[in-house]
Amino acid sequence: MEENLPSKWKTEKAGVAILISEKTDVKLIRSKKHKEGCYIIVKGIIQQDLTILSIYAPNTGAPGFTKQVLRHLQRDIGLHTVIAGDLNTPLTVLDRSLKHKINKGIQDVKSALGQMDLIELYRTLHPKTM
């Protein structure tokens, strides 16, 4: 089942992958992918129901793109969801360089993640580490 997210973000080269050992017993339930390779979401069972979403956000407009992907896939994101990839969006002051400011777009992404009860695991475990 393939579903394309309409977007203004065009990329010449992009791609995400979800890698897992071929020895892992996985039952695939469904998957969706972006036509240009910017995200893939896979729902399956590995001892329990699990959804994995890998996102590659473009360098420009990343917060808007990420928010659009999260909204588009909101009904696919459930209790046992892992999101990985490159969001190209600093979610905290510790994650940003001097050229990135925590702006409205970034706040919108953080809000969308919060509404879906998603946390950034590394930052939760290491709140002060740069």
Stockholm file with secondary structure:
# STOCKHOLM 1.0

chainA/1-130         MEENLPSKWKTEKAGVAILISEKTDVKLIRSKKHKEGCYIIVKGIIQQDLTILSIYAPNTGAPGFTKQVLRHLQRDIGLHTVIAGDLNTPLTVLDRSLKHKINKGIQDVKSALGQMDLIELYRTLHPKTM
#=GR chainA/1-130 SS CCCCCCCSCCCSSCCCCCCCCTTSCCEEEEEEECTTSSEEEEEEESSSEEEEEEEECCSSSHHHHHHHHHHHTGGGCCSSEEEEEECCCCCSGGGCCTTCCCCHHHHHHHHHHHHTTCCCHHHHHCTTCC
#=GC SS_cons         CCCCCCCSCCCSSCCCCCCCCTTSCCEEEEEEECTTSSEEEEEEESSSEEEEEEEECCSSSHHHHHHHHHHHTGGGCCSSEEEEEECCCCCSGGGCCTTCCCCHHHHHHHHHHHHTTCCCHHHHHCTTCC
//
